[in-house]
């Protein structure tokens, strides 16, 4: 298995855990756990593969992705009650998943010979879309859309770091690892230090 394939598998596993934890907060049954885990784990990668015309998409070409997500859902179904704070676990697992997913998405686009803007978008999409779908379906405010939350900014920073590493002559594997490390450093710092980014403040509407 290539490093990019390993990163894809890792992001599927960790994102599936976050999806299942969100399902536990919504008190769904085991099938609901599996659906939310698969949606979270595979949403970003599926959209990436479709837009890059990569066929078959990851989980159709390799059903082990689907099996991994379902297995994670079952494990969380029987163990989630042991966690003291499921929301905190979701945040930190999501940070790990975002890191590997951004690196995998951007790395795959770069390997396919895509230009820099496409590499950035694919990295961000692979990292962000699954979590966005998870939160929307579970009727929670998406992390991506919370006011001042630098979620997408961290994903963008990670994708930019892959391009920078590649421009500096690093091997593809080393560039992907640098991207994952940069994304996690940014996201972990945002969580630990409470970083926020400026938001638009327009004039109040006239009465």
C-alpha positions in Angstrom: 0.0 0.0 0.0 1.3 3.4 -0.9 1.7 6.2 1.7 -1.3 8.1 0.1 -3.4 4.9 0.3 -2.4 4.5 3.9 -3.4 8.1 4.7 -6.7 7.6 2.9 -7.4 4.5 5.0 -6.4 6.3 8.2 -8.7 9.2 7.5 -11.6 6.9 6.8 -11.1 5.1 10.1 -10.7 8.2 12.2 -13.5 10.1 10.5 -15.8 7.1 10.9 -15.1 7.2 14.7 -16.2 10.8 14.8 -19.3 10.1 12.8 -20.2 7.2 15.1 -19.6 9.5 18.2 -22.0 12.1 16.7 -24.5 9.3 16.2 -24.1 8.4 19.9 -25.0 12.0 20.9 -28.1 11.7 18.7 -28.9 8.3 20.3 -29.3 6.4 17.0 -29.4 2.7 16.5 -26.5 0.6 15.2 -27.6 1.1 11.6 -27.7 4.8 12.1 -24.2 4.6 13.6 -23.0 2.8 10.4 -24.7 5.3 8.1 -23.3 8.4 9.8 -19.9 6.8 10.1 -19.7 5.9 6.4 -21.1 9.3 5.3 -18.4 11.1 7.4 -15.6 8.7 6.4 -16.2 8.5 2.7 -18.0 11.7 1.7 -14.9 13.8 1.1 -12.9 11.1 -0.7 -15.9 10.2 -2.9 -16.4 13.8 -4.0 -12.7 14.1 -4.7 -12.5 11.0 -6.8 -15.6 11.9 -8.8 -14.3 15.4 -9.5 -10.9 14.2 -10.5 -12.5 11.5 -12.7 -10.8 8.7 -10.7 -12.7 5.5 -11.3 -13.8 3.5 -9.5 -14.1 5.8 -6.5 -12.1 4.6 -3.4 -14.7 2.5 -1.6 -16.1 0.9 -4.8 -12.6 0.0 -6.0 -11.6 -1.3 -2.5 -14.6 -2.3 -0.3 -12.3 -2.5 2.7 -12.8 1.3 3.2 -16.5 0.6 3.7 -15.8 -2.3 6.0 -13.4 -0.2 8.1 -16.1 2.5 8.5 -18.7 0.0 9.5 -16.4 -1.7 12.0 -15.6 1.6 13.6 -19.3 2.3 13.9 -20.0 -1.0 15.7 -17.0 -0.5 18.1 -18.2 3.0 19.1 -21.8 1.7 19.5 -20.7 -0.5 22.3 -18.0 1.7 23.9 -19.1 5.4 23.5 -20.8 5.3 26.9 -17.4 5.0 28.5 -16.2 8.4 27.3 -16.4 11.2 29.8 -16.8 13.9 27.1 -17.8 12.6 23.7 -17.8 16.1 22.2 -14.2 16.7 23.2 -13.3 13.3 21.8 -15.0 14.2 18.5 -13.0 17.5 18.3 -9.6 15.8 18.7 -10.4 12.8 16.6 -11.7 15.2 13.9 -8.4 17.1 14.1 -6.5 13.9 13.5 -8.8 12.9 10.6 -8.6 16.3 9.1 -4.8 16.1 9.1 -4.5 12.9 7.2 -7.4 13.6 4.9 -6.0 16.9 3.7 -2.6 15.3 3.1 -4.2 12.4 1.2 -6.5 14.6 -0.9 -3.9 17.2 -1.8 -1.3 14.5 -2.4 -3.6 12.5 -4.8 -4.4 15.6 -6.8 -0.7 16.5 -7.0 0.1 13.0 -8.1 -2.5 13.2 -10.8 -0.7 16.3 -12.2 -3.4 18.8 -11.2 -2.5 22.5 -11.0 -1.9 24.2 -7.6 -5.5 25.6 -7.2 -7.0 22.2 -7.8 -4.6 20.6 -5.3 -5.7 23.1 -2.6 -9.4 22.6 -3.3 -9.0 18.8 -3.3 -7.1 18.8 -0.1 -9.7 21.0 1.6 -12.6 19.0 0.2 -11.3 15.7 1.2 -10.7 17.0 4.7 -13.8 19.1 5.3 -16.7 17.6 3.3 -17.3 14.4 5.4 -17.4 16.3 8.7 -19.8 18.9 7.1 -22.1 16.2 5.9 -21.9 14.5 9.3 -22.9 17.6 11.3 -25.7 18.6 8.9 -27.3 15.2 8.9 -27.1 15.0 12.7 -28.6 18.4 13.0 -25.6 20.0 14.7 -23.9 23.2 13.8 -21.0 22.2 11.5 -17.5 22.9 12.8 -16.7 24.3 9.4 -19.4 27.0 9.8 -19.0 28.0 13.4 -18.4 31.7 13.7 -14.6 32.5 13.7 -13.7 28.8 13.8 -10.5 28.3 11.7 -11.4 24.8 10.5 -11.2 25.4 6.8 -8.2 27.7 7.3 -6.3 24.9 9.0 -7.2 22.6 6.0 -6.0 25.3 3.6 -2.7 25.7 5.5 -2.1 22.0 5.4 -2.7 21.8 1.7 -0.4 24.9 1.1 2.3 23.2 3.1 2.2 20.2 0.8 2.7 22.5 -2.2 5.6 24.3 -0.4 7.2 21.0 0.5 6.9 19.8 -3.0 8.4 23.0 -4.3 11.4 22.6 -1.9 12.1 19.2 -3.5 10.8 16.9 -0.9 9.8 13.4 -2.0 6.0 12.9 -2.3 5.8 10.8 0.8 7.7 13.4 2.9 5.6 16.2 1.5 2.4 14.3 2.5 3.7 13.8 6.0 4.7 17.4 6.3 1.2 18.4 5.2 -0.4 16.1 7.8 1.9 17.5 10.5 1.2 21.1 9.6 -2.6 20.6 9.4 -2.6 18.9 12.9 -0.4 21.5 14.4 -2.7 24.3 13.2 -5.9 22.5 14.2 -4.5 21.4 17.6 -3.3 24.9 18.3 -6.7 26.3 17.5 -8.4 23.9 19.9 -5.9 24.2 22.7 -5.4 28.0 22.5 -8.9 29.0 21.4 -7.8 30.6 18.2 -10.4 32.4 16.1 -10.2 34.3 12.9 -11.9 37.6 12.1 -15.5 37.5 10.9 -17.4 39.9 8.8 -19.4 42.5 10.7 -21.7 44.4 8.5 -23.8 47.4 9.3 -27.0 46.6 11.2 -30.1 46.5 8.9 -32.1 49.7 8.7 -35.5 49.6 10.3 
